[in-house]
Amino acid sequence: MSHSNLKFIQREQLKVKPKASELGFGKYFTDHMFVMDYSTEQGWYDGRIVPYGPISLDPSAMVFHYGQEVFEGMKAYKTEKEGIVLFRPNMNVKRMNDSCDRLSIPQIDTEYVLSAIKELIKIDQEWIPEGDGTSLYIRPFIIATEPCLGVRAAKQYQLLVIMSPVGSYYKEGIHPVSIYVEDHYVRAVRGGTGAAKTSGNYAAGIKAQEVAKDLGYSQVLWLDGVENKYIEEVGSMNVFFKVNGEVITPELSGSILAGITRDSVIAMLRSWGVPVTERKISVEELFDAHQKGQLEEAFGTGTAAVISPIGSMKWEEQQIEIAGGEIGECAHKLYDSITGIQRGTLDDPFGWRQVVK
C-alpha cells in the first residue's frame, strides 16, 4: 500500500473540544480515526481516515472468543521550534509487529502505518492540548474480525488508530506510589504472551490490582510465574531499582514487555555514566538491600507516566520505605530529561524526536 491510496472522509460536524482541566486520561476522542482491513486474499487493504465512531462486528468475530488482539500506545506533542513531534514511533510500530507475530496476526507495513498515523495527527492536530504535561495519546490496535468459532488464527482483521487528548499525569506534582508485592496471582510466564502488548495480559492483572487497592496500595509488583521470587513488572510498567549506585532492571526474558521508555531510560543512564544492569533480581535481594541501607531508589517506567517513583513497598509481613518516601534524584532527572526531549525544551542527542511533517 502507498501513502497516495489513503482515503479521507471528513466529519461533517466537528466535536466540541474539552477544556485542558477536564481531560483526564482516555475520556475524550478526536474527530477522526484510521481504519484498515485485512483478508488472506487481499492482504492489508483500504486504508482510510474516517469520522470517529462505533464499529460494527459480527457477534462471532473471533476477537471476542479467542482474544486475537494487539495494541500500542504513543503520544504526540506540540513544540515551539519543531511543531508536532512523536517520541520514537518507529519502536512502537516495530513492537506491534512483534506482538502480531506472537498472536499469529499478519505483519503490518510499518512505514505505511506510521505515515497514516502522521496524516491522522495532522488532520486532528487542533486536538493536541498545549497545557503543561498534556499530550495527544495515540492508540493503534488490531482485532480479529472474521466471524467464526473455530479455534485457529483468523483470516480477517481490522487495524484502527484512535486518538485522545490527555491531561497531565502529575497534576499536583510527582508523588511516589505505594506497592504491594503480589505473591498469589501471576501476570505472565516465559513462553506466554507477557512480551506481547495484548489485551489479555492486562485483563489478567485487574484482579490483583483490585486486591492491592483494597489493601490501600496503588500498584502491584509482579513476580515471575515459575519460582514466584524474581521481580518482573510493576502494574503495567517496567521497573528499575537503584542499589548501591547501580541501576538494576529485570532482563527481557520472554515474559516482560520491551518498553520504549525502558529502553530510553537505559540509554540515557548509560550516557550519563551510570552503571545499568539487566538481570534477574529477586524480591528477597531487594529487601535485603534495603535492610543494608543500599536500596536508594525504585521507579516504574511507561508511556503514560514516563517515570513513576515508588515510595513504599510491602512483601509478606515486611513494609519498607524507599528514598524517604520521596522521588529520588535519579528518577527526577530522568523524568525531566525525557519529558524535556519529548516537548522540545531540551536537545535530543539520541535522535528520538520525530517531526510530523
N, C-alpha and C positions, 0 to 999 in steps of 0.2 A: 504494500500500500504506500502511496505517496501523499505528501502533505497537501498537494493540489486537489486530492479527492475528498478532502474533508468538507462535509456538508454543514450548513449552518441555518437553523431555523430560529428566528428571533422571537423572544417572548413579546406578546402584544402589549401587555400591561406590566410594567416593572413593579417589583415589590417595594414596600416602604422599608428602608434600612433602619435597623435598630440603633439606639444610642450606644456609644462605646461602653458606658457604665452598665449596660444591660446584657452584654454579650455572653458572659459565662463561657462554657465550652460545648460546642456541638449542638447548640439550641436553634440557631438560625442558619438558613442555607441560601446561597446566591440564586440569581435568576436562571442560570443555565447549568447544564451538565453534559458531559461527554459520554457517548454510548457507542459500543462496537460489538458486533456479533461474531460468533464462530460456529462453523459446521465442519465436519470431517471432509465434506465435498468441496467447500469453498475456502477453507482456512478462515483467518480473520478478515472480515469484510464490513462494508457500510459504516465506516467511522463517521460520526455526526455529533454536532453540538446542538442540543435541543433545549426547550424550556424545562426547568427543573420540575419534576412531578412524579406521581406514582407510576410504578411499572406493573405490567400485567404478566403473571406467571401461572402456568397450569398447576393445580394442586399436587400433581405428581412430579413436579420439577425435582430433579434429583438432589439439588442443594438442600431441600427440606428434609430429605430422608437419609442421605449419606454424607452430608456435610462437605461436599467439594466446594471450597471457598477459600480464597486468599485475599489479603488486603495490604495496603501500605498507608503510611502517614507521613506527610511532609508539610512544610509551611512556606508561604510567600511573604515577603516583607517589602515595605516601601522605604527606600533610602534617599538621602538628599542628593548624592552625587551620581548614583547609577540607576536611579529609578527603581523598578520592581526587580527583586532578586530572589533566587531559590538557594537553599543550602544543600549542596552535594546531592542533587536529584538523581544523578547517574547511578549512585549507590542504591537508591530506592527502587528504581526500575530493574536494576540487576537483581536485587534481592527478591523482587516479585517473581522473576523467572526462577530463582532458586526455590521459592515456595511452590510455584507451579509444578516444578519437577517432582517435589516430594508428594504433592497431592494428585499427580497424574493429570494435570491441566496443561493444555497446549502452551508452548512458549509464545511470548509476545515479541513484536518488533520494538525493542526498547527505544530506538531513536524516534520512531513514528509516534509511540505513545507519549514520550516526553514532549515532542513538538505539539501534539494535540493538547496536552496539559497547559503548555505555554499559551496556545491560542485561546483556550478557555479562560485562563487568567487575564489575558488582555481584554477579552470581551466583558468580563465581570470585574475589571480592575477597580471600579469605584467602590466595591465591597471590601477592599483591603483597608482595615482600620489603621489609623495613624497615632493612636494613643500609646503611651509608654507601655511596653510589654505586650502589645497586641499584635496579631498577625492574621493571615488567611490560611486556615488549615485545609489541606487538600487530602482527600481520601479516595484513592483508586482502589477498586476491588473487582474480583471476578467470581461469578457464580455459575454453577452447572444448571442449565435451563431445560435440558432435554426431559420431556415427560415420559418417565419410565421408572419402574420399581425393581428393575434388575440390579443386582449388586455388582457394579463394574464402573469403569470410567465413563463419564457421559460423552456423548457425541456432539452436544451443542452447549455453548457457553455465551455469557454476556459479560463484557467488561464495561464498567461505569466509573466515572470520576465525578464526585460531588465536592463542593467546597463550602466552608463555613467560617465566617469571621469569628475569631475567638478573642476573649479578653486576656488580661494579664494573669498568668498562673499565680503570681505572688502579689496580690492587690495591696497587702499590708506589710510587704517585706517578706524575706525568706525566713520561714520558721521550720526548724528541724522537726522531723516526724518521729513518732514512737512506733517501734517494730515488734511484732510477735513472731518468734521463730516457730514455724509450722512443723510439727512432728507426726502428724496423722495423715493429712491429705497430701497428694503428690501432684505437682504441676505437669511434669513430663519425665520421660526416661530416654536414655540413649537408644537410638533406633526408632523412636516415636516421631512425633511431629513438633517437638519443642523448638527445633531450629527453624521451623517454618512460621510465617506470620499468617496464621489461620484462626478462624473464629473459635474453633473447638478448644484451643489452648486457653482462651480467655474465659469461655463458659465453664471450663473445669476448675478455674480458680475462684469463681464467685463465692462458692460455699465457704471456703476457708477465709476469704476476705470478710464475709458477714460475721463469722465466728470471732475473728480478730477485733472487729469494730464493736461487737457486743461486749468484749472484754476491755474495751477502752483504748485500743491500738489503731493506728492509722493504716498500717500496711502489714503484709505478711512477708517474712523472709523464707523463701523456698529452699528445701534441702533436696539432695539427689534422691531419686526414686528407687535406688537399689540398696545402698547402705544406710540411707537416711541420716547422713552425717556431714556430707560436703555441701557447701553453700552454692546455690545456683543463681537465682534472681531475687529481686525484692519487688513484690507486687508484679507489675508488668514492665519493670525496668531492669537493666543490667546494674550490677552493684560493684562498688570499689571500697577498699579499706586501706588506710594509711597506717602502717605498722612500723614503728621504729625508723621512720624516714623513707620507707619503701612503700610504694603503692601496689597493692595486690588486687587482681580481679580474677574471678573464675575463668578457666580456659574454655574455649569453644569446643566442647567435646561431643556435640551432636544433639544435646538436649537444651541448649541455650541459644537464644536468638542473637544473631550478629548485629548488634545495634549500630546505627550510623553515629549516634552521639558517643557510644562506647569507643568506636574506632577513632573518633575525633579527639576524645579525652586522652587516649593512649598516645596518639601522635603529638598532641600539644604538650603533655607532660614530658615526653622524651626530648622534645625540642628545648625544654627548659632545663634539661639535665637531671630531671627527677627519675630515679630508678623505678621502672614499672615491670611487674612480673605477671604473666598469665599462667595460672596454675590452680590445682585443687587447693582449697583451703577449708578445713573443717570448722564447724561451729565451736567445737571444743578448743581448737587452736586459737580462734578469735577471742573467746572468753578468757583463755589463759593469758593472751597478750594484754588484755585489759587489766587483769589482776597484777601483771608485772609493770603496769604503767606504760606499756608500749603502743596501745591502740590509740592513735592520735585523732583519726577522723574516719567517718563512714558516710557514703553517699550513693544514691541511685542516679542513673542517667537515662534519659529518654527524650523523645521529640517534644512532648507536651511541656514538661518541667525544665528540660535541659539538665539541670542539676538539682537533686532533691536530697538535702543533708539529713542524716539520721542522728537524732539526739539521744535516743534511748532504745534499749533492746531487752526483750525478755526471752529466756530459754529455760524451760523446765522451771526450777524454783529460783533461778538467778535473774536479777534485774540489774542492768548496768547503764550508766550514763556516759555518753561519748562527747568529747570536746566541751565539757561543761554544759551540755545541752544546747550549745550554740553552733552556728555554721563555722566550720574550720577555715583556716586561711587558704588552704589548697583548693577546697571546694568553692570558696568565694571567688578566688582568682580565675578558676576555670569557668564559672558562670559568667563573670564579667567579660572574659576574653571571648568565649564562644558567642554569646549574645551580641557582643560588640562587632564581631565579624559578620554575624547574620544581619545586623541592622546597618552595616556600612559605616559605623562610627570608629572602627579600628581597621588597620591594614589587614590584608588577607594574604599572609606569606605562604599559605598552603594551597591557594587557588580553589578554595571551597565555594566561594560565592559564584553563582551563575546568573547572569543578567537575562531577564525575559525581554527579548528584543521585539 
